[in-house]
């Protein structure tokens, strides 16, 4: 049976997909990278996944609670394909986990719960490397790179470069195939990143020009509109690094994507805030979709709508 992989568009998603891709190739199996699951095009990307027929599906680094009517989606997909594997690192309800267990052969998630790995701060790549590539040096390297960005450790320059490459719009399937062979970086990647960095500097400048700060209870949130070439992690962290008064960075994109990231030591569970916008994430960083027009021209209206939603959340 053909194995088809779908993963998130983050470094963790691509690295974990590379682990699975490598493991299946080493076993001599036929495998194809089916698609990338992006927040801003989630409906279209999930439709592409659901349209697969008579294949073994691997859904990698994607939270099931981000899918509307998950039960119906699972019924449809499992009626057409075998859902061989599903991984994610965001907390899920017991009901969601029970539903997955009825349709998915193997589920890996990073929560302390019966049947799961006994740790609550694991990347999806660590889960994939542990299951599919135990003892494999490439799996260990990819797990380290994914964790460096996912948990903002900032200890490995290669991870930062790869995150830039993904944000530049470079073909994610090509990145996955390279990583699966143990090729973390080469001159082609370097040139693509060099071209991207020039555009990134201008995008950071515009990001700070649009920064608006509002206070909710004792927390100060900094809002801005980002160019698509900036990753959510880069855009949010840049605001936190450049403006010491901001406790939580809130970044929006014209696609409607919204991202939240808190400063170390700030006691806010951003996973709950992400869910309010139809998404999710971790306590320290999350994201979702803003269901209104997002642009420079509509920025005041965007802030007013956000202000009402956040007042409902905090107050």
Secondary structure, DSSP 8 states (H G I E B T S, - for coil): --EEEEEESSHHHHHHHHHHHHHHHHTT--EEEEEEE-GGGHHHHHHHHHT--SSEEEEES--GGGSTTHHHHHHHHHHHSEEEEEEE-S---HHHHHHHHHHEEEEEE-SSSTTS-S-SS--HHHHHHHHH-TT-HHHHHHHHHHHHHHTT----HHHHHHHHHHHTT--HHHHHHHHHTT----HHHHHHHHHHHHHHHHHHHHHHHT-EEEEETTEEEEEEE--TTS-HHHHHHHHHHH-TT-SEEEEE-TTSEEEEEE-TT----HHHHHHHTT-EE-SSEEEEE--S--SSTTHHHHHHHHHHHHHHHH-
